Amino acid sequence: MSATITRANVGPMVSGADVEDAILAALKDWLPAYICEAERDHEMVAGSTPWPKGWAITGRDLQKLNSDQLPCVVLMAGGVLTPPRKEGSPGNYTATWGVEIGSVFNAAWGRSSRRHAQLYAAAIRTCLIQRPMPSLGEVVVDPRGEVYDEMDFADSRTYSASVVSFDVQVRGMGWDAGGPPPEATPPTDPTVPFEPWVTVVDVEIDVRNDLPPNHPD
């Protein structure tokens, strides 16, 4: 018998940071073009709406925004809020992250700041449901809703904001059948790769043929 020794395959470990990074990468690459397309769709001059100057990641509270650069796009990822779904082999999990994307404008522009924030919402929504996120693999983005408002921050300045809510479904956030073999012991040195599985590739078997009892020779 011969065997091949391979490193234990833990499988994917998709984190909330991976989801945030993939969303921001898609928006930074594509959002200005989608804003211009939204302007054309609304009979506006393409390029008349200012493109994002600031990008931020925070929790679920837009009040935490550092608003030095406007317009600003704010990613508010709330985490995995529903139980992941397991399917197939090797116990492949699909998880859904709740994500909100805010866009903030200086309300000193008057009614136009609200319109710009609403245009951003439409562009962000369309961009994320259409553009792939290669770093996450198989992803489905479903919009859940939008709100538009003016809000007062702690320094008494007022901003127009829109917030678009999404469910971001990632297939393959982890496996339940990965990792070291069941009989493995915890490593004494965590920096060393996990104990490998042994895969049998060749087997030699001795076969002996015996006649049944009372069989005529």
C-alpha positions in Angstrom: 0.0 0.0 0.0 1.3 3.5 -0.8 -0.1 6.8 0.4 0.2 10.5 -0.4 0.5 13.0 2.5 -1.2 16.3 2.0 -1.8 19.4 4.1 -5.1 19.5 5.8 -7.6 21.6 3.8 -9.4 23.9 6.2 -11.4 25.4 3.4 -12.6 29.0 3.1 -12.9 31.3 6.1 -14.8 34.4 4.8 -14.8 37.2 7.3 -16.8 40.4 7.6 -13.7 42.3 6.6 -13.6 40.3 3.3 -17.2 41.3 2.6 -16.5 44.9 3.4 -13.3 45.0 1.3 -15.1 43.4 -1.7 -18.0 45.9 -1.6 -15.7 48.9 -1.2 -13.5 47.7 -4.1 -16.5 47.4 -6.4 -17.9 50.8 -5.5 -14.5 52.6 -5.8 -14.0 51.0 -9.3 -17.5 51.5 -10.6 -19.6 54.0 -8.7 -18.5 57.2 -10.6 -19.5 55.6 -13.9 -22.8 54.5 -12.4 -23.4 58.0 -11.0 -22.9 59.4 -14.5 -25.2 56.8 -16.0 -27.9 57.7 -13.4 -27.5 61.4 -14.4 -28.0 60.6 -18.0 -31.1 58.5 -17.1 -32.5 61.5 -15.2 -31.7 64.0 -18.0 -28.9 65.6 -16.0 -25.4 66.5 -17.3 -23.1 63.6 -16.8 -20.4 64.5 -14.3 -22.4 67.3 -12.6 -22.9 65.3 -9.4 -19.6 65.3 -7.3 -18.0 61.9 -7.0 -17.0 60.5 -3.6 -14.2 62.2 -1.8 -14.3 60.1 1.4 -14.8 56.4 2.1 -15.5 55.1 5.6 -16.3 51.8 7.4 -18.2 51.9 10.6 -20.8 50.0 12.6 -24.6 50.5 12.3 -24.6 54.2 13.4 -24.0 56.9 10.8 -23.4 59.4 13.6 -19.9 57.9 14.0 -19.0 59.3 10.6 -15.9 61.4 10.3 -17.2 63.9 7.8 -14.1 65.8 6.8 -14.5 64.8 3.1 -17.9 65.2 1.4 -19.5 63.6 -0.5 -18.7 60.5 1.6 -19.7 56.9 1.2 -20.1 55.0 4.4 -20.2 51.2 4.7 -22.1 50.0 7.7 -21.9 46.2 8.0 -24.1 44.7 10.7 -22.7 41.1 10.4 -24.4 37.8 9.8 -27.9 38.2 11.2 -29.5 34.9 10.1 -28.2 31.3 10.5 -26.0 30.2 7.6 -27.3 27.5 5.4 -25.4 24.2 4.9 -25.6 22.3 1.7 -23.8 19.5 -0.2 -20.3 18.3 0.4 -18.0 19.1 2.2 -20.8 20.8 4.2 -20.6 24.1 2.3 -22.1 27.0 4.2 -23.8 30.0 2.6 -24.1 33.1 4.8 -25.9 36.4 4.4 -24.4 39.6 5.7 -26.6 42.6 6.4 -25.0 45.7 4.9 -26.0 49.3 4.7 -24.3 51.8 2.4 -24.8 55.5 3.3 -24.0 58.5 1.2 -23.6 61.9 2.9 -23.8 65.4 1.4 -23.5 68.9 2.9 -27.1 70.1 3.3 -26.0 73.6 2.7 -26.6 72.9 -0.9 -30.3 73.0 -0.1 -32.7 70.7 -2.0 -30.1 69.7 -4.5 -28.1 67.9 -1.7 -31.1 65.6 -1.0 -31.4 64.9 -4.8 -27.7 64.1 -5.0 -28.0 61.7 -2.1 -31.0 60.0 -3.7 -29.1 59.8 -7.0 -26.2 58.1 -5.1 -28.6 55.6 -3.6 -29.8 54.6 -7.1 -26.3 54.4 -8.4 -25.0 52.3 -5.4 -28.0 50.0 -5.6 -27.6 49.3 -9.3 -23.8 49.0 -9.1 -23.8 46.4 -6.3 -26.6 44.2 -7.8 -24.8 44.2 -11.2 -21.1 44.1 -10.5 -19.4 40.8 -9.5 -17.1 40.6 -6.5 -14.4 38.1 -7.6 -12.6 38.0 -4.2 -15.8 36.5 -2.6 -16.6 34.0 -5.4 -20.3 33.3 -5.8 -22.3 36.3 -4.4 -25.9 37.4 -4.6 -26.8 41.0 -3.6 -30.4 41.7 -2.8 -31.5 45.3 -1.9 -33.8 45.5 1.1 -34.8 49.2 1.2 -33.7 52.8 1.1 -34.1 55.8 3.3 -33.4 59.5 2.7 -33.1 62.1 5.5 -31.4 65.1 6.9 -29.5 64.5 10.1 -27.8 66.7 12.7 -24.4 65.6 13.9 -22.8 66.3 17.2 -21.1 69.4 16.0 -24.5 70.9 14.9 -23.7 70.6 11.2 -26.5 69.2 9.1 -26.2 66.7 6.3 -28.4 65.1 3.7 -28.0 61.4 3.6 -29.3 58.3 1.9 -28.9 54.8 3.2 -29.4 51.7 1.0 -29.8 48.3 2.8 -28.7 45.0 1.2 -28.5 41.3 2.0 -25.1 40.1 0.6 -25.2 36.3 0.3 -21.8 34.6 0.0 -21.8 30.9 -0.9 -18.8 29.1 0.6 -18.1 31.1 3.7 -16.8 27.9 5.4 -16.9 24.1 5.5 -17.9 21.8 8.3 -15.9 18.8 6.9 -12.6 20.6 6.6 -9.6 20.9 8.8 -7.4 18.2 10.4 -8.6 14.6 10.8 -10.8 13.8 13.7 -8.1 11.9 15.7 -5.6 14.8 15.4 -4.3 16.5 18.6 -4.0 20.2 19.0 -0.7 21.5 17.6 2.0 22.4 20.2 3.2 25.1 17.7 0.2 27.0 16.2 2.4 28.4 13.4 2.9 24.9 12.0 0.3 23.7 9.4 -2.4 21.4 10.7 -1.7 17.7 10.8 -2.2 16.3 7.3 -4.7 13.7 6.1 -3.3 10.5 4.5 -4.8 9.7 1.1 -4.3 6.1 -0.1 -3.5 6.0 -3.8 -2.3 2.4 -4.4 -3.3 -0.8 -2.7 -1.8 -4.3 -3.1 -4.1 -7.2 -2.1 -3.3 -10.9 -2.0 -6.2 -12.9 -3.4 -6.6 -16.7 -2.7 -9.2 -18.7 -4.5 -10.7 -21.6 -2.5 -13.2 -24.0 -3.9 -16.4 -24.4 -2.0 -16.9 -27.6 0.0 -18.0 -30.7 -1.9 -17.1 -29.1 -5.2 -16.1 -31.7 -7.7 -12.4 -31.3 -8.8 
